[in-house]
Structures are given as C-alpha cells and as structure tokens.
Amino acid sequence: MDADPRADRADADCLDGVRTDAGSTGAGRTGADRANGERAGAGREHAGEGSGAVAGRLRVALVALNRRMRKDWPEHLTPSRLSALTTIAADGPLPVGELARRMAVSTPTVSHIVDALAKLELIDRRPDPRDRRVCRLVLSDAGDELLDDLGRRTTGFLEEEIRRLPAEQRAGLAAALPALEALAAAPERPHDGGMDR
C-alpha cells in the first residue's frame, strides 16, 4: 500500500497507518463474487456467535496485533502519548482542554501527557493569538517526523502480514473493513484513563 503517512494519523491508538481505499484491492467481478460467497459461508459458520463472543475475539486479536506493531517502537511512546500526538496532528492547534475532550480523558491526565511530550520535544506550545492566556498545542518537526516514520512502519508491517494470509482470509479481512471503520468512527464515551500508560 502506498498510503500517505500524514493522512494515516487520523486514527490514533497504535493501529495508526492502516487505510484501505475503495477499489484498491484489484478484485474484479469474479473476486467480488468470491468474497460474497465466502462471507455467506462465514455467516453460516459463525451464525451462533453473539456480539459478546465476537467482541472477545476482536479484542484478543487487536491486543496481539498492537503488541507486535509496537515491538520496536521507542520506549517513551506510550499508547496515551501516541493518541495525543495523532489527535494534535489531525485536529491541531488545540488547547489542552480541547485535547482532553477529544481524547475523552480528564484535563489533569492530558496535562501530564502534554508535559511529557513537550519534554521529549515532540510538541510545541504556542500562544493563542486571540487570548494570550491560552496556549495551543502543535506538533514539532520531531513529532511530525516520528509520526511519519511510525505510519510507514505500521503500514509496512501490516501489509507484509496480510500478504501471508490465504486468499480467502484476505478477502474476509477486506469485507470486514467497513464494520471495523464504523466501530472506529463511533463517538467515544467520556472516561478517565487515570494515568499516562
């Protein structure tokens, strides 16, 4: 996949960099027909599997993939710091309170994350031109380069792993992408992670 790493940042937590463009799979009518048949077969095979069982399997798969993708990442890049960086990259410049709202965590939690990112020189604080008492967060050049690098690495890792799957599993994964994208785009419910983990 030749995805633009900057565009890949919209999705924060560790699965950053995964995009599928409609029509980019190369499957024609025959491929689509085959995928439809496989989906129907899979539906029959897992007809008795409720949403709780699907959620459990999905969670286990995502945790394992996440661990493998992060294996050679910098130690200082925790999931919450990556989430903050990708949110700032996608939506910045942002004041701290707005970053907290978008990450669905408390302002003190985000302040702790922001302090760590500033110490690592991955973000810059800039005064708001309309209100000097407010500072807005932007990515530094180093933060920008880090996200570009991670986007390329993550996409490359996933592309290589997907290539190794049997054809029917690749088709099944492509068929599942709209549902996964809908899950990712669903509004977040407010919660407080309580720590920079």
C-alpha positions in Angstrom: 0.0 0.0 0.0 1.3 3.4 -0.9 -0.7 5.4 1.6 0.2 8.9 2.6 1.6 8.6 6.2 0.3 12.1 7.1 -3.3 11.0 6.2 -2.8 7.9 8.3 -2.7 9.8 11.5 -6.4 10.4 11.9 -6.7 7.1 13.7 -4.7 7.4 17.0 -4.1 4.4 19.1 -1.3 2.2 17.7 -3.2 1.0 14.7 -2.3 4.3 13.1 -1.4 4.0 9.4 -4.0 1.4 8.3 -6.1 2.6 5.4 -8.0 0.9 2.6 -9.1 2.9 -0.4 -12.2 1.6 -2.2 -11.3 -0.2 -5.4 -7.6 -0.7 -4.4 -7.8 -4.4 -3.9 -7.6 -5.3 -7.5 -10.5 -7.7 -7.3 -12.9 -7.6 -10.3 -16.4 -9.0 -10.6 -15.1 -12.6 -10.0 -13.2 -11.5 -6.9 -16.3 -9.7 -5.5 -18.5 -12.7 -6.2 -16.0 -15.0 -4.5 -15.9 -12.6 -1.5 -19.7 -12.6 -1.3 -19.7 -16.4 -1.3 -17.1 -16.5 1.4 -19.0 -14.0 3.6 -22.2 -16.1 3.3 -20.2 -19.2 4.3 -18.6 -17.4 7.2 -22.0 -16.2 8.3 -23.4 -19.7 8.4 -20.3 -21.0 10.2 -20.5 -18.3 12.9 -24.3 -17.8 12.9 -24.5 -18.9 16.6 -21.7 -16.5 17.7 -23.2 -13.5 19.5 -21.7 -10.0 19.7 -20.1 -10.8 23.1 -18.1 -13.6 21.6 -17.2 -11.5 18.5 -16.1 -8.7 20.8 -13.9 -11.0 22.8 -12.2 -12.4 19.8 -11.7 -9.0 18.3 -10.2 -7.6 21.5 -7.7 -10.5 21.7 -6.7 -10.1 18.1 -6.3 -6.3 18.4 -4.2 -6.6 21.6 -1.9 -9.1 19.9 -1.5 -7.1 16.7 -0.9 -3.9 18.8 1.8 -5.6 20.8 3.6 -6.9 17.6 3.4 -3.5 15.9 4.8 -1.7 19.0 7.7 -4.2 19.5 10.4 -2.0 18.1 8.8 1.5 18.8 10.6 3.9 21.1 10.1 3.1 24.8 8.9 6.6 25.6 6.0 6.3 23.1 3.1 5.1 25.3 -0.3 4.5 23.8 -1.7 7.6 25.5 1.2 9.8 24.2 0.6 8.4 20.7 -3.1 9.1 21.0 -2.3 12.7 22.0 0.2 13.1 19.1 -2.1 11.8 16.5 -5.0 13.9 17.8 -2.9 17.1 17.7 -1.7 16.1 14.2 -5.2 15.6 12.9 -7.0 18.5 14.7 -4.4 20.9 16.0 -3.5 23.5 17.1 -5.5 22.6 20.2 -5.8 24.0 23.7 -5.2 21.4 26.4 -8.9 21.3 27.4 -10.0 20.6 23.9 -7.3 17.8 23.5 -8.7 16.3 26.7 -12.2 16.4 25.4 -11.2 14.8 22.1 -9.3 12.0 23.9 -12.2 11.6 26.3 -10.0 11.9 29.4 -9.7 14.5 32.2 -7.7 17.7 31.8 -5.2 16.7 34.5 -4.5 13.4 32.7 -3.9 15.3 29.4 -1.7 17.9 31.1 0.6 15.1 32.4 0.8 13.6 28.8 1.4 17.0 27.3 4.2 17.8 29.8 5.9 14.5 28.8 5.6 15.2 25.1 6.9 18.7 25.5 9.9 17.4 27.4 10.6 14.9 24.6 10.3 17.9 22.2 7.6 16.2 20.2 5.1 19.1 20.6 5.3 22.9 20.9 3.1 25.2 22.9 2.1 28.4 21.1 0.1 31.3 22.5 -3.4 31.8 21.1 -3.3 35.0 19.0 -6.8 35.9 20.3 -6.1 35.2 24.0 -2.5 35.2 25.3 -3.6 33.3 28.5 -4.3 30.3 26.3 -1.7 28.1 24.7 -2.3 25.8 21.8 -0.5 22.6 21.1 1.1 21.8 17.7 3.4 19.1 16.5 7.1 19.9 16.5 9.3 18.9 13.5 10.5 15.9 15.6 6.9 14.9 16.4 6.0 15.2 12.7 8.9 13.0 11.6 8.1 10.5 14.3 4.5 10.0 13.2 5.6 9.8 9.5 8.1 7.0 10.5 5.6 5.1 12.6 2.9 5.3 9.9 5.3 3.8 7.3 6.5 1.1 9.7 3.0 0.2 10.8 1.6 0.1 7.3 4.6 -2.0 6.1 4.2 -4.5 8.9 0.5 -5.0 8.3 0.9 -5.2 4.5 3.5 -7.9 4.9 1.4 -9.9 7.4 -1.7 -9.5 5.2 0.2 -10.8 2.1 0.9 -14.0 4.1 -2.7 -14.8 4.7 -4.6 -17.2 2.4 -6.6 -15.6 -0.3 -9.9 -16.3 1.4 -8.8 -14.7 4.6 -7.5 -11.6 2.8 -10.9 -11.3 1.1 -12.6 -11.8 4.5 -10.5 -9.1 6.1 -11.3 -6.7 3.2 -15.0 -7.5 3.7 -14.8 -6.7 7.4 -13.1 -3.3 7.0 -16.4 -1.3 6.7 -17.6 -2.7 10.0 -14.2 -2.0 11.7 -14.1 1.5 10.3 -17.6 2.1 11.6 -16.5 0.9 15.1 -13.5 3.2 14.9 -15.6 6.2 13.9 -18.3 5.7 16.6 -18.5 8.6 19.1 -16.4 7.9 22.2 -18.0 7.9 25.6 -16.2 10.1 28.2 -13.9 8.2 30.6 -10.8 8.9 32.5 -7.8 6.6 32.0 -6.4 7.9 35.2 -2.8 7.6 34.2 -0.3 8.1 31.4 0.0 4.5 30.5 
